[in-house]
């Protein structure tokens, strides 16, 4: 049963406050035709029939065991029709979607990130060509919006990643132009104890289908955030929450139609109004991966963090003159063929050397041919730039890439004007940058596509000179003593706050 749940990512809604909140949002009427696209163990159906035992409900469920459970629970209800089918591929549902929808109300906790066989994924890509086919919840949401009648209401539990992630741009546009959002509640996945969704935060989106674009764009809706307990959903008290109000037209005007939710309106204004982004003034790329680090990667100390399972590098095999080697992208001949590589880890300004990659001609030839390796963006290998870890802790950090190799756990940022390198290094270590990136993408991930969207503001010559001198002093101090004056960093942050205004 556990393996089956993992296959279908069927994590059932065992929370009474969540079920009651969602069912309440549907504003049920006795004449409603209702759809549950992934019936699971039937908790939504039970809540609905508790209000109206003659509710007209269609249910789809793909999982064998769940389907049998639903039949045993509801076969005695003459107005509940249960089918074992795939909501995303079912021909009847596709047909009904094409004719303006047939349902008054739809409710679901759809699968999140369920594994799709390659042939099914190909079929989904063909049907949902504009959507990210690897993430099932977005496909369920799209299909069910299309199944709603004009004026019909839908309530879904889904991960909050649809609000910002680049891959979900198409579903955001569909929501904003084909529906009116009635309410959006954001809460931690910990409200489901004992279940690992793979997502930090979930949301409940309640929306109403509309065929009038102006109604969609002019619709104003609330985002409810900062729930402390699941019980707060049962009795919403806005004074206990952070409440944001938007029109859909506002959201549609944001970059990639992202839901930019922030307490600071200046941050949202900066993101929306800036004419120049980091991606305009710097190349932001992901780095190298050997495909088998245990074989090709070595460390200079057994005490290096995360390095205990790696072989120790022989100092005699480390090449310190690699910048002068012609055709370095083809590898190095001879004994000295290990090169320093910059990896992830939240270290500011400059990372100490600890990791070394086998860069022999044989190894490089392997990297270029092996399916598991990633010899990507090689034109940026051994260049002077900045490395931002793909995954950060509480705050984004950045360190200098001094003409070294860098791996795929960081985003390499290479300013087109090298004179901006130290300024950007200070910026990416600042609270200002952290506020911007966490508004653009609230998760702890910092992929290149999101870093490119960060607003860029050119400092004055005076500010640039101070920043360059200060960052140079910090880097030299790290190289000579292993630490730096944190008061100097605070001064840098103040300057950047002055430049950006927050």
Order of alpha helices (4+ residues) and beta strands (2+ residues): alpha-alpha-beta-alpha-beta-alpha-beta-alpha-beta-alpha-alpha-beta-alpha-beta-beta-alpha-beta-beta-alpha-alpha-alpha-beta-alpha-beta-beta-beta-alpha-beta-beta-beta-alpha-alpha-alpha-alpha-alpha
